[in-house]
Amino acid sequence: MLGNPTNNLGHHERFILSCLRKERQDKESLIREYEGLVQVMGIPVSFSDRKSGWTFHRRLDGYLENLCGLGLVECEEGLYGLTDRGEGQAEKSHEKIKAGHERLRSFLQSPETASIISVFSNSAMALLKLIAGFIFNSMALIADGFDSFVDVVSAITVFLGIKYERELVSSTFIIAMMFATAGYIGYEGVGRLISPEPLVVSPLALIAAIISGGVCYIMSIYQHHVGKRSGSISLLTQSVDSRNHTFQAIAVLIGLAFAAFGVFIVDAIVALLVAGLIFKSAIELLFETFRIAKGEELETSRFSRKYEEAVSNQRRKFFKAWILLALKGSQTREDIIRDYGKTFKQDENSIKTAIQPMSGFEFEDQLDPILNELEADGLIHLDGTRISLTRKGRRLSERRIGRAKFGIPI
């Protein structure tokens, strides 16, 4: 009569079923599991006022009552466990959660997935520009659309190189395309510098340049992220190519902006600067490819980006906040590392197998510098091996706890 009860279950109830797969738990244990998951996902909170806290805390009794009513969970002496029927449903819920995590993991880490996404994104951009170009009879958009189809070919080459383990070949192809692009842009730039040509300032061209630049920038970061994590030289090469396309789009916008005031020579000057930048990138990538072809290891540190520094700083801020909330009385460095392991350690049976936004941060290596920063800010006191909150640190921690009860990330 109930059919499949999990069809109407919310994500919190599925979370509870997944937690109970391991062992029978009381309400407090389920709350700790949930708080651990929230912290793992990048929100350093502490829930002191659970009656007015997050939805999970306020509605936990209702979730458990519903699961018991559906015959999936039973309660004995304050401990909740799965019924025979609940075990099957919990396994299905857990497998569904794991499948979602694997898709996310593939998106963030798989070079093959990243190359497929690159093919589709470049294809979509090419079609959008061509369709708009033919509808509005814009030769600039049509030309830009055919240029984007060249990027589709490059993306397909990267995909094939990764799939068949011929990444050096695909990287060399992209580098060759970069040299060709730099040569073409440079040739056009010199020609327009010698004989400036009027530019037609079209709103469509502006919109196309903005969209193209935005998409290329996002794809560049994505390709760079996956390329560094997976050690894929072809993806890293493609990320540089995508970044160069972002510069091209910016150059188009600058040229059009000056053309609107009748100054056409700026378009040629900016084009030459972009051509030089692309040529420089191609040379650097070519040397890196030759180095790898000779048998040397890929040095991902050569492909550093500014956004990585911002991400690293954000992670440091996260763990500085987490340490303030984790400190209970006077603790040692080893106590903090142990608490870190309990909160952030992943295991196969845990819901925490999700991709962690804070993953990749070497907490133990960074702990001492973070503690020194907190002491310099007057938030903690270091006394030999003991660490404790100062009055200022305790007040800050309490304010953050007060904000957390309203579900506000801190």
Secondary structure, 3 states (H helix, E strand, C coil): CCCCHHHHCCHHHHHHHHHHCCCCECHHHHHHHHHHHHHHCCCCCCCCCHHHCCHHHHHHHHHHHHHHHCCCEEEECCEEEECHHHHHHHHHHHHHHHHHHHHHHHHHHCHHHHHHHHHHHHHHHHHHHHHHHHHCCCHHHHHHHHHHHHHHHHHHHHHHHHHCCCHHHHHHHHHHHHHHHHHHHHHHHHHHHHCCCCCCCCHHHHHHHHHHHHHHHHHHHHHHHHHHHHCCHHHHHHHHHHHHHHHHHHHHHHHHHHHCCCCCHHHHHHHHHHHHHHHHHHHHHHHHHHHHHCCCCCCHHHHCCHHHHHHHHHHHHHHHHHHHHHCCCCEEHHHHHHHHHHHHCCCCCCHHHCCCCCCCCCHHHHHHHHHHHHHHCCCEEEECCEEEECHHHHHHHHHHHHHHCCCCCC
